[in-house]
Amino acid sequence: MAAAPEQAHRSAVAGYRNYLGSRPDLVTLAQVEVAGRDLACPCSPEMPCHVDLLLEVAAGRLSVLAR
């Protein structure tokens, strides 16, 4: 992945993190809806991903939102 697309990808995931952090209602919903589910995404395994954030939220690791 080239540097510019990689940075854009990381920026998008960071933006999603900030969005979730501003929406406690969605965090609560994600904890209920995502818990116990298998999630998949086409992101490269070495890249951060929105699914990683959802899984951390579902697991109750809310510190992910404080970055």
N, C-alpha and C positions, 0 to 999 in steps of 0.2 A: 504494500500500500504506500503510495507516495505521501510525502510529508503534509501537503495541504489537505488532501482528503482525510488523512489520519487525524489531523488537528480539528477539522470540521466535525468528525465523528466524536472525538472526545468532548468537544464543545457542546454538541447536541445532547450527549449523555449528562454532562454537567448541568445544562439547562433543564433537563428533565428532573434531575435531582433537586434543583432549586424550586421547580414547579411543585413537585411533591411536598417539599418542605413548607410551601405556602398554602397547601391544601390538606389540613389534617383530616378532613372528611374523606378524601381519597385514600389517605394512608389507612384509615380505619376500614374502609371498603376493601382495599387490597389485602389487608390482613385476613379478612373473612373470605374473600373470593379466591385468593391465590393459595391459601394454606392447603397443603396436601396435594397440590397439582404439580404436574411436570410441565415446565415451560421450555420452549425452544425458540431460537432466534438464528437468523442467518449470519450474525456478526462473527467475525474471526475470533477464535478462542482467546487470542492474546490481547484483544481490544476490550475496553469497558463496554457494557451493554445495558440497555434499559431493563432487560430481563433480570440481570444481576441485581439491580436496584429493587425490583419488585420482590425477588426472592429474599433479599435482606429485610425488607419491610415485613413480609409475611412471617419471617422467622423472629420478628420482634427486635431486630437490631436497628433501632431507629437512629443510632449514631451516624448511620450512612447519610442522614438528612442534614446533619449539622456541619458538614464540610464546607 
